[in-house]
Amino acid sequence: MKARQHWERVYRTKQPTQVSWYAPHLETSLRLIEDATPDREAAIVDVGGGEATLVDDLLDRGYRHVSVLDVSATALDVAKARLGERAGAVEVDLGGTIEHLDRHVSDHIFVRTA
């Protein structure tokens, strides 16, 4: 089974709270990001962000240039639905290869969650 198929199956069959890596807020990641760049204009990419609430918390803290990259369209759809109107403020990118990262690399902070 390929990675994309695997993650689509996971996100289609489980609620966010049913996966082992679930946390309501990613406090360590938030602290690392705020320590690395207190500038709220900094561009941040959450690689493998899926359904995680990191994007919500970054927006709540005033970060304005947030992108989420994941291989699962289902996970990204869940995140967009949860964000509601704020989803328009977030760049969401479906991809799973280094080539997909190329367009995000310049002047970005990368934080690997979980």
N, C-alpha and C positions, 0 to 999 in steps of 0.2 A: 504494500500500500504506500502510495506517495504521501509526502508531508501534507500537501494541501488537502487531499482526501481524508487523511487522518484527522486534521484539525477541524475540517467541516463536520465530520461525524461527531467529534467531541462537542462542538458548540451547538449542534442541532439536537443532541440527545441529553444534554446536561444543563442544569441551571448554573449560573455563576457560582453559587454557594456550594455546589456539589463537586467542585474540582479541588484537588489538594492544594493548589497554589492561591486559592482565593483569599483575599484580605479586603475588608471594606475600604481601607485607605492604605496607600503604600508610603508610610511615614518615612522609612529609611531613604527611599528614592526621592521623596520630596525634600528631605533635609539635604541630601547630596546635591540636588539640582540648585536649591537656594544657596548653598555654600559655594557652588561652582560659578553661579551667575545670578546675582541678585537683580540684575538688569531685567526688568519685565518685558523689554523689547527683544530680548534674546530669542533666537529660533531654537526650538527643542523638538527632537524627533523621538517618539516612544516606539522603539523597534520591538515588534512582537507584542504590541499593546493590547490587541484583542478587545476583550470586554472590560479590561481593567479600568478602574476609576482614576488613574493617574491624570488623565486628560482633564477630567472634571475638576480635580483638586488644583491643577495648574491654572485653569481658567479662573477658579475661585480666588486664587492668590494674585491674579492680575497679569499672568503671562498672556501675551497676545498672539504669539506666533508658534502654535503648537501643531505638530503633525503626528499622526499615528500610522504606523506601517505594520501590516499583518498579512499572513497568507490566507486567512479565513474571511471570506466575504460575510459569512453569517455573524462572526464575532464583531466585525466592523459595523454591520447593520444594527446589532444590539447596542453598541456604544453610541451610534448616531441617534437611535431612538431615545435612549436614556438622556442624551444631551439636549434633545428637543431643538428649540430655536438656536441654541448655542452651537449646534453642529455646524452651522455655516461659518463659524469662526475657526474651524479646525480643518486642516488638510488631511484627508484620509486617503491612504494609498494601499491598494491591494497588490502585494508582491512578496516574493520570498527569496530574491537573489541579490547579490551584490550590485547588479546593474540597477535594481530599483533604488538602492541607497544612493547611487551616484548623484541623483538630482537633489538629494537632501544634505549632502556632506558639507558644503561650504558654510562655515560659521555656525555650526550646530553643536549642541551638547547632546551626547548620547548617554543614556542611562539604561542599563540592563536590569529589568525588574525580575525578581524571583529567580 
